[in-house]
Amino acid sequence: MNNSIVNLLIQLKNASLVFKETIVVSYSALVLKMVKVLYKQGLIQHYRVFNISTNKKGIKISIRYRFGKPVFGNLKILSKPSNLKYLRLKDLYKIREKKRIFFLSTSLGFLTSLECKKLRIGGKILFVS
C-alpha cells in the first residue's frame, strides 16, 4: 500500500476522533481514487479538489458522522507498506461483513469486498471500516 493512502486514512481517523468537520490532504491521483471510493460507500459527505498554489493541488474532505459517532472510529489498516496481505476469492467468501466494509486494491482499482465477490476477483486487502 502506498504511503499517501496510509496518510489519508490516518488523517481521516484522527480528525474524526476529535470531531473535525473537514480536512485537507495533498492531491495525488491515487488519493483521489480512494476518496471517490469512500464517497461512493457513504463514508465521507463530499470532497472538492482545489489549487493550493500554481503547482500544488489539495483535496478538501468533509467527514461523515452517524448518530454522533465517527464513521472512521474503528478503522483498522490491515496491509502496511512493509507487510502486504492478499485475499483470494476463496478467502473473501469466508469473511462475514456484518457492519464492516473491507477495502481491497485489485487490478480493477479500489473495490469493496462485496464488489470483489460480484466481479469474482481477489486482491490486496487495505483496511476495514
Order of alpha helices (4+ residues) and beta strands (2+ residues): alpha-beta-alpha-beta-beta-beta-beta-beta-beta-alpha-beta-beta-alpha-beta
